[in-house]
Every structure is written in C-alpha cells, then in structure tokens.
Amino acid sequence: LSAHKFYGPKGVGALYVRKGTRIYPLLHGGYQERRRRAGTENVAGIVGLGKAAEIAPKEMVQQSRRESNLRDRLEKMIRENINHCQLNGHPTQRLPNTLNISFEFIEGESLILNLDLKGIAASTGSACTSGSLEPSHVLMAMGVAPEIAQVVDQ
C-alpha cells in the first residue's frame, strides 16, 4: 500500500503479510525490522502514512465527488473546444481522478511539451510505464485501436 496513493507522503508504504508467509529481505546489511529490511526507519513517513490512512476514509466520498466534478468540467471544455478527440473508457464508470482522451492528428509527446510550457501538468501514461515504446496495455485491453493506444512517440 503506497501512502502517496491516498495523499500520504511519497516513499513510504505498508505491507500486509499473512501469518506463516515467508518473506525475504530486498536490502541487506542491518538487522532492523526483524532482519527483513536494512536501514533506518522513516518514522516521519510512517506517521504520515498512518495519519493519511486515518483521514482518507472520512474524506474519500467528498474528495471523489470533487475530483469527478473537475474531471467532468475538463472533459466538457476539451470536447467543446477541440475537434477529433475521443474519450478512452466508459463515459460514467471510471475513476474520479483520471481522464484519458486521445487527440487525432496530435502526437502525445508534442502535446505534453506544449501543455508543460503553459504550466499544465499532464502525461501520456502512468509513471510506471513512462518511456515505454509499446502501445498502452490498458487501452489495448479495452479494445482501443493500436494506433490510438500508442501514447508515446517512437
């Protein structure tokens, strides 16, 4: 569970390990955490994760509603002002904080560069697939054409 996914600090997470499950350390050299992880614990990060986990359930519905409204406003403005764009995904059953749109005749990286120059944060995909030359596996699984699912210039 990554804390930054629910507004906690970056670089800290929690792992649930079922009783009896054997895990092996990824980092060696110290005996912290019952020899499971070497290094000094990030106490501030751990406390931040705990606080975020405490707050998140209380704020989730309101935050989701706010994000959905912002996403829908952005989508409406794009559709009203830009021709040849298409929504990738279901029109109503989707994440409140995500809008995936393809723009015909516009290369993704060029669009992102121009948006960045105007101070607008956007991406052509998730952080975990940045730099991939393959079409988006998510869009492909959704049945989007390969030329549209190809979100990174080659």
C-alpha positions as CSV (number, residue, x, y, z in Angstrom):
1,L,0.0,0.0,0.0
2,S,1.7,3.2,-1.2
3,A,1.0,6.2,1.0
4,H,1.1,8.7,-1.9
5,K,-1.9,6.9,-3.4
6,F,-4.1,8.4,-0.6
7,Y,-2.4,11.7,0.0
8,G,0.3,10.4,2.3
9,P,4.0,11.1,1.9
10,K,5.9,9.7,-1.0
11,G,8.4,6.9,-0.5
12,V,6.6,5.1,2.3
13,G,4.2,2.2,2.3
14,A,2.8,-0.6,4.2
15,L,2.9,-4.3,3.5
16,Y,0.4,-6.8,4.9
17,V,2.0,-10.3,5.3
18,R,-0.3,-13.2,6.1
19,K,0.8,-15.2,9.1
20,G,3.0,-18.1,8.1
21,T,4.1,-16.4,4.8
22,R,7.9,-16.3,4.4
23,I,9.3,-13.1,3.1
24,Y,12.9,-12.3,2.2
25,P,14.8,-9.0,2.5
26,L,15.4,-6.9,-0.5
27,L,18.0,-4.8,1.3
28,H,20.8,-6.4,3.3
29,G,23.2,-5.1,5.9
30,G,21.2,-4.4,9.0
31,Y,19.0,-6.1,11.5
32,Q,16.1,-3.7,11.6
33,E,12.6,-4.9,11.1
34,R,13.4,-8.4,12.3
35,R,16.1,-8.7,9.6
36,R,13.6,-8.0,6.9
37,R,14.8,-4.6,5.9
38,A,18.1,-2.9,6.5
39,G,18.3,0.8,7.2
40,T,16.8,3.4,9.5
41,E,13.1,3.5,9.6
42,N,11.4,6.6,8.1
43,V,9.5,7.5,11.3
44,A,8.1,10.7,9.9
45,G,6.9,8.9,6.8
46,I,5.4,6.1,8.8
47,V,3.5,8.6,11.0
48,G,2.3,10.4,7.8
49,L,1.1,7.1,6.3
50,G,-0.8,6.4,9.5
51,K,-2.4,9.8,9.6
52,A,-3.4,9.6,5.9
53,A,-4.9,6.2,6.5
54,E,-6.9,7.6,9.3
55,I,-8.1,10.7,7.3
56,A,-8.7,9.0,3.9
57,P,-11.9,7.0,4.7
58,K,-13.5,10.1,6.2
59,E,-12.7,12.3,3.2
60,M,-13.0,9.8,0.4
61,V,-16.6,10.4,-0.7
62,Q,-16.3,14.2,-0.7
63,Q,-12.9,14.1,-2.4
64,S,-14.1,11.6,-5.1
65,R,-17.1,13.9,-5.8
66,R,-14.8,17.0,-6.1
67,E,-12.4,15.1,-8.4
68,S,-15.3,13.8,-10.6
69,N,-16.6,17.3,-11.0
70,L,-13.2,18.7,-12.0
71,R,-12.6,15.8,-14.4
72,D,-16.1,16.3,-16.0
73,R,-15.5,20.0,-16.4
74,L,-12.2,19.4,-18.1
75,E,-13.7,16.8,-20.4
76,K,-16.6,19.1,-21.3
77,M,-14.2,22.0,-22.1
78,I,-12.0,19.8,-24.2
79,R,-14.9,18.4,-26.2
80,E,-16.4,21.8,-26.8
81,N,-13.2,23.4,-28.0
82,I,-11.2,20.6,-29.7
83,N,-12.3,18.6,-32.7
84,H,-11.2,15.0,-33.3
85,C,-10.9,13.9,-29.7
86,Q,-12.2,10.7,-28.1
87,L,-12.7,9.5,-24.6
88,N,-11.0,6.2,-23.9
89,G,-13.1,4.3,-21.5
90,H,-16.6,4.1,-20.1
91,P,-18.4,7.5,-20.0
92,T,-19.6,7.1,-16.5
93,Q,-18.0,4.1,-14.8
94,R,-14.4,5.3,-14.3
95,L,-12.0,6.7,-11.7
96,P,-12.9,10.2,-10.4
97,N,-9.3,11.5,-10.8
98,T,-8.5,10.2,-14.3
99,L,-9.4,11.4,-17.8
100,N,-8.0,9.5,-20.8
101,I,-8.5,11.2,-24.1
102,S,-7.0,10.7,-27.5
103,F,-6.5,13.5,-29.9
104,E,-6.4,12.6,-33.6
105,F,-3.6,14.1,-35.6
106,I,-1.6,15.2,-32.4
107,E,1.4,13.3,-31.1
108,G,1.3,12.7,-27.4
109,E,4.8,14.0,-26.5
110,S,4.3,17.2,-28.5
111,L,1.0,17.9,-26.7
112,I,2.6,17.2,-23.3
113,L,5.5,19.5,-24.1
114,N,3.2,22.4,-25.1
115,L,1.0,21.9,-22.1
116,D,4.0,21.9,-19.8
117,L,5.2,25.2,-21.4
118,K,1.8,26.7,-20.4
119,G,2.2,25.4,-16.8
120,I,-0.3,22.5,-17.2
121,A,0.6,19.1,-15.7
122,A,-0.4,16.2,-17.9
123,S,1.1,12.8,-19.0
124,T,0.8,10.3,-21.9
125,G,0.6,7.4,-19.4
126,S,1.2,6.3,-15.9
127,A,4.5,6.8,-14.2
128,C,5.2,3.0,-14.1
129,T,5.0,2.8,-17.9
130,S,6.8,6.1,-18.8
131,G,9.3,5.7,-21.6
132,S,7.6,2.5,-22.9
133,L,7.5,2.3,-26.7
134,E,4.7,-0.3,-26.6
135,P,1.0,0.7,-27.0
136,S,-0.8,1.1,-23.7
137,H,-1.7,-2.4,-22.5
138,V,-4.6,-0.9,-20.6
139,L,-6.1,0.8,-23.7
140,M,-5.4,-2.4,-25.8
141,A,-7.3,-4.5,-23.2
142,M,-10.2,-2.0,-23.5
143,G,-10.3,-2.6,-27.3
144,V,-8.8,0.7,-28.3
145,A,-7.1,0.6,-31.7
146,P,-3.3,0.2,-31.5
147,E,-2.6,3.5,-33.3
148,I,-4.6,5.3,-30.6
149,A,-3.2,3.2,-27.8
150,Q,0.3,4.1,-28.9
151,V,0.7,7.0,-26.4
152,V,4.5,7.6,-26.6
153,D,6.1,8.8,-29.8
154,Q,8.6,6.4,-31.4
